[in-house]
Amino acid sequence: MSKSPMTSKGVERLREQLTQLKTIDRPRIIEAIAEARAHGDLSENAEYHAAREQQSFTEGRINTIESALADAQIIDVTTLNAGGKVVFGATVDLMNLENDEEVTYQIVGEEEADINQGLISITSPIARALIGRLEGDIAGVDAPGGVKEYEILEVKYI
């Protein structure tokens, strides 16, 4: 099985989430199931079914995170020196040439991507359009509304 690239910060965040799920969420759910069982008939017990559903979701998330961490190829972005080239882990300041709006994205692994925090997956269309380009280059991104062009203002390895 091939390793999935992941930043060291992303690994740290996933480990924190895993600890939260295992030490806080899992015991709370087990307690809720035990309490719901004490109420009697399980076939009509909505609290029991909700707690079991939450348990299933939590266990699935724990398995997903453990699998992602086991398959991770951890890359320390701060040690990269790609000479201003956009590579995995780089933080890129872009300008949308259509509306002069500036955005900043860091290119990260799939499991750590979060667009609300400016973390985009290496497999996303915008990341694929940026990889290998240099500061000052124009990158065309295939979007549902047509091709959007971005100018690469700055590439940082932070």
C-alpha positions in Angstrom: 0.0 0.0 0.0 1.4 3.4 -0.9 2.0 6.0 1.8 -0.2 9.2 1.9 1.6 12.5 2.4 0.7 14.4 5.5 2.2 17.4 7.2 3.6 17.1 10.7 1.0 19.7 11.9 -1.8 17.6 10.3 -0.5 14.4 12.1 -0.5 16.3 15.4 -4.1 17.5 14.8 -5.2 14.0 14.0 -3.5 12.5 17.0 -5.2 15.1 19.2 -8.6 14.3 17.7 -7.9 10.5 18.2 -7.1 11.1 21.8 -10.3 13.1 22.3 -12.4 10.4 20.7 -10.8 7.6 22.7 -10.6 9.2 26.1 -13.6 11.5 26.2 -16.2 10.7 23.6 -16.0 6.9 23.7 -16.5 6.6 27.5 -19.3 9.2 27.4 -21.1 7.1 24.7 -20.6 3.9 26.6 -22.1 5.5 29.7 -25.1 6.8 27.7 -25.7 3.3 26.3 -25.6 1.8 29.8 -28.0 4.4 31.1 -30.4 3.9 28.1 -30.3 0.1 28.7 -31.3 0.6 32.3 -34.6 2.2 31.0 -35.8 -1.2 29.9 -37.3 -2.2 26.5 -34.5 -1.5 23.9 -36.8 -1.9 20.8 -38.6 1.3 21.5 -35.8 3.2 23.3 -34.8 6.2 21.2 -32.0 7.2 23.6 -30.4 3.7 23.2 -30.6 3.8 19.4 -29.2 7.4 19.2 -26.3 6.4 21.5 -25.6 3.3 19.4 -25.6 5.3 16.2 -23.2 7.8 17.8 -21.0 4.9 19.0 -20.9 3.6 15.4 -19.9 7.0 14.0 -17.2 7.5 16.6 -15.7 4.0 16.2 -15.7 4.6 12.4 -13.9 7.9 12.8 -11.4 6.3 15.2 -10.6 3.6 12.6 -10.3 6.1 9.8 -7.8 8.2 11.8 -5.8 5.2 12.9 -5.6 4.0 9.3 -4.6 7.4 8.0 -1.9 7.8 10.6 -0.6 4.3 9.9 -0.3 5.0 6.2 1.1 8.6 6.6 4.3 9.7 5.1 5.0 12.6 7.4 6.6 15.6 5.7 8.0 18.5 7.8 7.3 21.5 5.6 9.7 23.8 7.5 12.7 21.7 6.2 11.6 22.0 2.5 13.6 24.3 0.2 12.0 23.9 -3.2 13.3 27.2 -4.5 10.0 29.0 -4.7 8.3 26.1 -6.4 4.8 25.0 -5.3 5.1 21.5 -3.7 3.3 19.5 -1.1 3.1 21.4 2.1 3.7 24.8 0.6 1.6 27.8 1.7 0.6 29.7 -1.4 -0.7 33.3 -1.7 -2.9 33.6 -4.8 -4.8 36.3 -6.6 -7.9 35.5 -8.5 -7.4 37.4 -11.8 -11.1 37.6 -12.4 -12.0 39.7 -9.3 -8.5 40.6 -7.7 -9.4 38.6 -4.6 -6.5 37.3 -2.7 -6.5 33.9 -0.9 -4.0 31.8 0.9 -3.9 28.0 0.8 -1.7 25.3 2.2 -1.5 22.1 0.2 -1.9 19.2 2.6 -2.9 15.5 2.6 -6.5 14.4 2.0 -7.2 13.5 5.6 -6.1 16.9 7.0 -7.8 19.1 4.3 -10.2 21.8 5.7 -11.1 24.6 3.3 -12.3 26.8 6.2 -8.8 26.8 7.5 -7.2 27.3 4.1 -6.0 23.7 3.9 -6.6 22.2 0.5 -6.0 18.5 -0.5 -3.1 17.6 -2.7 -5.8 15.9 -4.9 -8.0 19.0 -5.3 -8.2 20.7 -8.7 -6.6 23.9 -7.5 -3.7 22.1 -5.8 -3.1 20.0 -9.0 -3.0 23.2 -11.0 -0.5 24.8 -8.7 2.0 22.0 -8.1 5.3 22.6 -9.9 4.6 26.3 -10.6 6.7 29.3 -9.4 5.9 32.7 -7.9 4.6 35.0 -10.6 3.2 32.1 -12.7 -0.5 32.0 -13.7 -2.4 28.8 -13.0 -5.6 27.8 -14.7 -8.0 25.8 -12.5 -10.9 23.9 -14.1 -13.9 24.9 -12.0 -17.6 24.1 -12.6 -18.1 27.6 -13.9 -15.2 27.4 -16.3 -11.5 28.0 -16.0 -10.4 30.3 -13.2 -7.0 31.9 -13.4 -4.8 32.6 -10.3 -1.5 34.4 -10.1 0.9 32.9 -7.6 2.0 35.9 -5.5 4.1 34.1 -2.9 5.2 30.5 -2.0 6.2 29.9 1.7 7.3 26.8 3.5 6.0 27.3 7.0 
